[in-house]
Amino acid sequence: MDTEEFPKLKLFITGPIYIADDIKKAALLPEFGHRDKENEKRVKPVIENLKKIAGIDEENNNSKYDLALIPGSGSNAMETSIRSIVADNDKILIVSVGAFGDLYYNIAKSSGKNVIKLKFNPGEAIDLDVLKAKMLEEKPDLVAFTHNETSTGVMHDITEVSNLIKDIGKEYDKDVYVLVDGVSIFGAIKLELEKAKVDVYSTATQKAIATDAGIGIIIFNERAKLKAENVANRGYVTDMLAHAKSAANYQILSTPNCSVINQLYVQTNKVVNDIGIEERFAKHKEMRNYTLEWAKQIQDFEPFAPENNQSVSLTCLKVPLKYKIEDLKKIKENLRAKGYLMDPGYGKMNKALAEEGKNLTLRVGHMGDITLVMLKEYLEELKIEIEALD
Ligand SMILES: *Cc1c(COP(=O)(O)O)cnc(C)c1O
């Protein structure tokens, strides 16, 4: 079998991501029976550590959030939330600022839910006044939005958006449920779900947590659980209550990817006990700031996201109008030859931007175990390739 020819690339894309050697090796820890006592040895600390990363450490605060591991990935966690808490007579509003907001909408639509969408242009963040007007017009029972839109690098302050949603709901006498997709940012930024009044938060392991893919993570409060009890046809693998029951016993509803659980055991321990959660968050801010400073030195490169919404886990940059999709692909291939996997922008979005005669984008992933030193090296090489194009 010839795997020698698989090149060893450093991934600077936005997921899956670069996996550090110790985390790769953790996948080689002994396999285990997921109904055996070996399971709890791994899953209990993983759940406890993930709760700490999510800021719902029960020792320090009386937060009533459950956290469950779901076989699959982020989409599975998102679909579980939709299938479990949107009832037949509910209306859900999905607020989309890009491809992943659209994914949320498609999940709700294909689950047969009564769903409407509020869409913003690529590169824009949620305009709270527009959201307010839409909510007053449509009076939804639930609202879902994206914490960190991976296609555009737009990050939201979830406390601000969620509290606004709750306040507007009160204006039409509804205690609106808030769902958040945090797939590409969980582990890179401080979460205050209780303060933000978020009811369900969905995420995954192969982005800022930096293990392989294979497990979705869903975090939900008591209120969401009570709501789910009155929702029909939650499905089997998409039933939040079944996942909650399993998680209470440090179990996973159906057979998980045990290699990823082993990786999570090592990775979450490392983040919580060796690196430090706050230090991890600070590192991502530093990498975001560094990338934005770096971009200023390159002629006509601009952040795609508005100033107060620039993601800490990835940076999306608007490139000069003269750059075509082929140019970005050329940069990508040149960097591949140097051992890097570069991100030439979100494919579908760049194609649409090209058709409209607008500037294209490229992205720099700086999530997970990527360090500032690695990022500096990469950006230096990226700059050389950009300049070579001119
Ligand atoms: C990657 C991503 C998803 C999809 O997650 P999968 O783990 O690939 O299923 C959803 N939302 C956002 C914001 C993402 O970045």
The ligand as a Tripos MOL2 file, in Angstrom:
@<TRIPOS>MOLECULE
LIG
   15    15     1     0     0
SMALL
NO_CHARGES

@<TRIPOS>ATOM
      1 C1        -17.9370   23.7420    9.2600 C.3       1 LIG1
      2 C2        -19.1460   24.4660    9.6770 C.ar      1 LIG1
      3 C3        -20.3920   23.8340    9.7610 C.ar      1 LIG1
      4 C4        -20.6070   22.4220    9.3290 C.3       1 LIG1
      5 O1        -20.0280   21.6200   10.2580 O.3       1 LIG1
      6 P1        -19.5930   20.1200    9.9360 P.3       1 LIG1
      7 O2        -18.8190   19.7990   11.1690 O.co2     1 LIG1
      8 O3        -18.7700   20.1610    8.6910 O.co2     1 LIG1
      9 O4        -20.8180   19.3480    9.7980 O.co2     1 LIG1
     10 C5        -21.4660   24.5570   10.2330 C.ar      1 LIG1
     11 N1        -21.3380   25.8440   10.5840 N.ar      1 LIG1
     12 C6        -20.1580   26.4860   10.5150 C.ar      1 LIG1
     13 C7        -20.0920   27.9100   10.9280 C.3       1 LIG1
     14 C8        -19.0320   25.8200   10.0610 C.ar      1 LIG1
     15 O5        -17.8590   26.4580    9.9910 O.3       1 LIG1
@<TRIPOS>BOND
     1     1     2 1
     2     2     3 ar
     3     2    14 ar
     4     3     4 1
     5     3    10 ar
     6     4     5 1
     7     5     6 1
     8     6     7 2
     9     6     8 1
    10     6     9 1
    11    10    11 ar
    12    11    12 ar
    13    12    13 1
    14    12    14 ar
    15    14    15 1
@<TRIPOS>SUBSTRUCTURE
     1 LIG1         1 GROUP 0 **** ****
